[in-house]
């Protein structure tokens, strides 16, 4: 188990020495422009070395302009990039023989895994998640126009997590969306089903699902 600074150095070393493929799952919504610029430089170097790269983000990144610009740039370079509505954990797999994943919920510590069976398991998990994800779109560019493509999936994910009893903060973290935005969605859902509190909302949403399924 390593601290955040130490594991970041180990990931950078593994990525810089990669030979065949890098798989990355990046949850949590948009990243800062500075982080994206550094990542873009790394992508250029690895693709130039003939390394295949696949990256998985959450749907919420489609509304962030810096992330959209980054996605456009790396896809033009040759990266495969998809997004998903559901929650997934951070994961980096390098050359199918080394994997990195968080060791704590706050992601301040991480594990480096080299056991072949475990790396194969994580690779299979990534591939299954990848198959459920959608390609990152660029047309239309405006968020309000792009929203209809993914908002139903996001709203459905919020419904599912509400039924499970999760708080707004937890839902936001899982979907990479701000707590304020989640609160607005919850208020809309509550009004839609005529619920007066969270418990009643979860019950009525679950009842709706039972009636429609």
Backbone torsions as a table, in degrees:
resi	resn	phi	psi	omega
1	UNK	NA	136.9	-177.2
2	UNK	-128.2	153.4	173.0
3	UNK	-72.8	169.2	-173.1
4	UNK	-60.0	-47.0	-178.5
5	UNK	-63.6	-42.4	-179.2
6	UNK	-65.9	-43.5	-178.1
7	UNK	-69.1	-34.1	177.6
8	UNK	-62.1	-38.4	177.6
9	UNK	-66.6	-40.5	179.6
10	UNK	-67.0	-39.8	177.4
11	UNK	-63.5	-45.2	179.8
12	UNK	-59.8	-41.6	179.4
13	UNK	-64.6	-43.7	-179.8
14	UNK	-65.3	-43.2	-179.6
15	UNK	-64.6	-44.3	-178.5
16	UNK	-64.6	-24.2	-179.7
17	UNK	-104.3	9.7	-178.6
18	UNK	-63.9	150.9	-175.9
19	UNK	-120.6	-29.5	-172.2
20	UNK	-124.6	-50.5	-171.7
21	UNK	-156.2	144.9	173.6
22	UNK	-128.2	123.8	176.5
23	UNK	-110.8	130.3	-177.0
24	UNK	-134.7	129.1	172.0
25	UNK	-112.8	118.4	-175.0
26	UNK	-120.3	91.5	177.0
27	UNK	-82.1	175.6	171.5
28	UNK	101.1	7.5	177.0
29	UNK	83.2	-164.7	-174.7
30	UNK	-61.4	150.4	173.8
31	UNK	-109.7	165.1	-175.3
32	UNK	-69.8	152.3	177.9
33	UNK	-55.8	-37.5	-179.7
34	UNK	-63.6	-42.4	178.3
35	UNK	-65.5	-41.2	-179.8
36	UNK	-66.0	-37.9	178.6
37	UNK	-64.6	-42.5	178.1
38	UNK	-64.7	-40.3	179.4
39	UNK	-64.7	-37.8	-179.9
40	UNK	-62.2	-40.0	178.1
41	UNK	-63.8	-40.3	178.1
42	UNK	-65.2	-42.3	180.0
43	UNK	-59.8	-46.7	-179.7
44	UNK	-56.6	-44.5	-177.3
45	UNK	-65.8	-42.9	-176.6
46	UNK	-73.0	-38.9	177.9
47	UNK	-65.3	-37.0	177.2
48	UNK	-62.9	-26.7	179.4
49	UNK	-87.4	3.3	177.0
50	UNK	86.4	18.0	-178.8
51	UNK	-88.7	130.9	175.1
52	UNK	-80.1	140.4	-178.2
53	UNK	-132.9	131.6	173.4
54	UNK	-126.0	132.5	-176.9
55	UNK	-129.2	137.1	-179.2
56	UNK	-118.5	124.6	175.5
57	UNK	-117.3	172.9	172.4
58	UNK	-90.6	158.5	-177.3
59	UNK	-55.0	-32.7	-175.2
60	UNK	-60.0	-22.8	179.4
61	UNK	-67.5	-17.7	-178.9
62	UNK	-68.7	-14.0	-179.2
63	UNK	-98.6	0.2	-175.8
64	UNK	-103.8	118.6	-175.3
65	UNK	-62.1	-47.0	178.2
66	UNK	-58.0	-39.8	179.5
67	UNK	-68.1	-39.3	177.5
68	UNK	-63.4	-40.3	177.5
69	UNK	-65.0	-41.0	177.4
70	UNK	-63.5	-45.9	-178.9
71	UNK	-60.2	-44.3	178.7
72	UNK	-59.0	-43.8	-177.5
73	UNK	-64.6	-46.3	-175.8
74	UNK	-73.2	-33.0	177.5
75	UNK	-66.8	-39.2	176.2
76	UNK	-63.4	-29.2	177.5
77	UNK	-77.4	-24.0	178.5
78	UNK	129.9	2.5	177.9
79	UNK	-75.3	142.3	171.4
80	UNK	-94.6	129.1	-174.1
81	UNK	-137.2	130.0	178.5
82	UNK	-134.5	164.2	176.7
83	UNK	-129.3	158.2	-175.8
84	UNK	-140.7	148.0	-179.1
85	UNK	-79.3	-30.0	-173.0
86	UNK	-85.1	168.0	-179.8
87	UNK	-78.2	141.3	170.3
88	UNK	-145.0	158.8	-177.1
89	UNK	-92.2	157.0	178.7
90	UNK	-64.0	138.7	-176.9
91	UNK	-156.6	137.2	173.4
92	UNK	-131.0	127.6	177.1
93	UNK	-124.0	127.1	-177.1
94	UNK	-117.4	121.0	175.0
95	UNK	56.1	25.6	176.1
96	UNK	59.0	17.3	177.8
97	UNK	-131.4	-6.5	178.6
98	UNK	-139.9	132.8	179.2
99	UNK	-131.5	149.0	176.8
100	UNK	-127.4	133.3	176.7
101	UNK	-150.0	155.7	-176.8
102	UNK	-62.0	146.6	176.3
103	UNK	-105.6	-3.5	179.7
104	UNK	-144.4	156.0	-177.2
105	UNK	-60.9	-32.0	-178.9
106	UNK	-86.1	1.2	176.8
107	UNK	60.3	30.1	177.0
108	UNK	-90.6	-10.9	174.4
109	UNK	-133.2	158.9	-177.0
110	UNK	-149.4	163.8	178.0
111	UNK	-113.0	141.0	169.9
112	UNK	-105.1	123.5	-174.9
113	UNK	-115.9	127.9	177.8
114	UNK	-124.6	-2.3	176.8
115	UNK	-64.1	119.0	-173.8
116	UNK	-53.9	-42.1	-177.8
117	UNK	-64.7	-40.9	179.9
118	UNK	-69.5	-39.7	178.6
119	UNK	-64.8	-39.9	177.2
120	UNK	-62.3	-41.0	178.6
121	UNK	-62.1	-45.1	179.8
122	UNK	-67.1	-36.3	176.8
123	UNK	-62.8	-42.9	178.0
124	UNK	-64.6	-39.5	177.8
125	UNK	-61.9	-44.2	178.0
126	UNK	-61.2	-46.4	-177.6
127	UNK	-61.6	-40.0	179.7
128	UNK	-66.4	-39.9	177.8
129	UNK	-67.1	-41.0	179.3
130	UNK	-59.0	-40.3	-178.3
131	UNK	-64.6	-28.1	180.0
132	UNK	-85.6	-11.7	-175.3
133	UNK	-84.7	166.7	-178.3
134	UNK	-116.8	150.1	179.1
135	UNK	-62.6	143.6	179.9
136	UNK	-71.5	119.5	-177.1
137	UNK	-92.7	159.3	177.1
138	UNK	-127.4	-5.8	178.3
139	UNK	-129.4	128.5	-4.2
140	UNK	-73.5	158.5	-175.4
141	UNK	-81.4	-30.7	-176.1
142	UNK	-72.3	137.4	-177.1
143	UNK	-58.9	-39.7	-177.0
144	UNK	-66.4	-26.1	177.4
145	UNK	-85.2	-32.2	-179.3
146	UNK	-78.3	-23.1	-174.4
147	UNK	-52.9	-42.6	-178.3
148	UNK	-58.6	-22.9	-179.0
149	UNK	-70.5	-33.6	-172.9
150	UNK	-124.1	-16.2	-176.5
151	UNK	-59.9	-39.3	176.7
152	UNK	-57.5	-38.6	179.3
153	UNK	-68.7	-39.5	178.2
154	UNK	-64.8	-45.0	179.2
155	UNK	-61.9	-37.7	179.1
156	UNK	-67.0	-38.1	177.6
157	UNK	-65.2	-40.2	176.9
158	UNK	-62.3	-44.9	177.3
159	UNK	-56.4	-47.3	-177.5
160	UNK	-61.1	-43.1	-178.9
161	UNK	-72.1	-32.3	174.8
162	UNK	-64.6	-43.8	178.8
163	UNK	-61.0	-35.1	178.2
164	UNK	-74.8	-8.8	174.6
165	UNK	92.2	17.6	-178.3
166	UNK	-78.4	147.6	176.8
167	UNK	-76.7	162.5	-178.8
168	UNK	-56.3	-41.8	-178.0
169	UNK	-61.9	-42.3	179.8
170	UNK	-67.1	-42.5	179.0
171	UNK	-61.8	-45.0	179.0
172	UNK	-59.3	-43.1	-180.0
173	UNK	-64.4	-41.9	-178.1
174	UNK	-67.1	-34.4	-175.9
175	UNK	-99.6	-3.0	-179.5
176	UNK	71.1	32.9	-177.7
177	UNK	-123.2	146.6	-179.1
178	UNK	-64.0	150.5	179.3
179	UNK	-61.1	-35.3	178.9
180	UNK	-61.8	-41.7	178.9
181	UNK	-66.8	-41.2	178.4
182	UNK	-61.2	-43.0	179.6
183	UNK	-58.9	-39.4	178.5
184	UNK	-65.6	-41.5	177.7
185	UNK	-63.2	-42.3	-179.4
186	UNK	-63.2	-42.0	178.9
187	UNK	-61.5	-40.7	179.2
188	UNK	-65.2	-42.5	178.8
189	UNK	-65.1	-41.4	179.7
190	UNK	-60.9	-43.5	179.4
191	UNK	-66.1	-37.3	-178.0
192	UNK	-64.7	-33.0	-178.9
193	UNK	-105.2	0.9	178.0
194	UNK	71.6	32.5	-179.5
195	UNK	-89.1	145.9	-179.5
196	UNK	-101.9	-13.3	179.4
197	UNK	-152.4	172.9	-175.9
198	UNK	-64.8	-39.5	-178.8
199	UNK	-63.0	-45.7	178.9
200	UNK	-65.5	-37.4	178.3
201	UNK	-61.6	-48.5	179.7
202	UNK	-60.9	-39.7	179.7
203	UNK	-65.1	-46.6	-176.8
204	UNK	-69.4	-34.2	176.4
205	UNK	-66.2	-42.8	178.7
206	UNK	-63.5	-38.9	178.8
207	UNK	-65.3	-40.9	176.6
208	UNK	-59.5	-44.1	-179.6
209	UNK	-62.7	-38.8	179.1
210	UNK	-65.3	-36.8	-178.5
211	UNK	-72.5	-30.6	-176.4
212	UNK	-93.6	-14.7	-177.7
213	UNK	-101.2	NA	NA
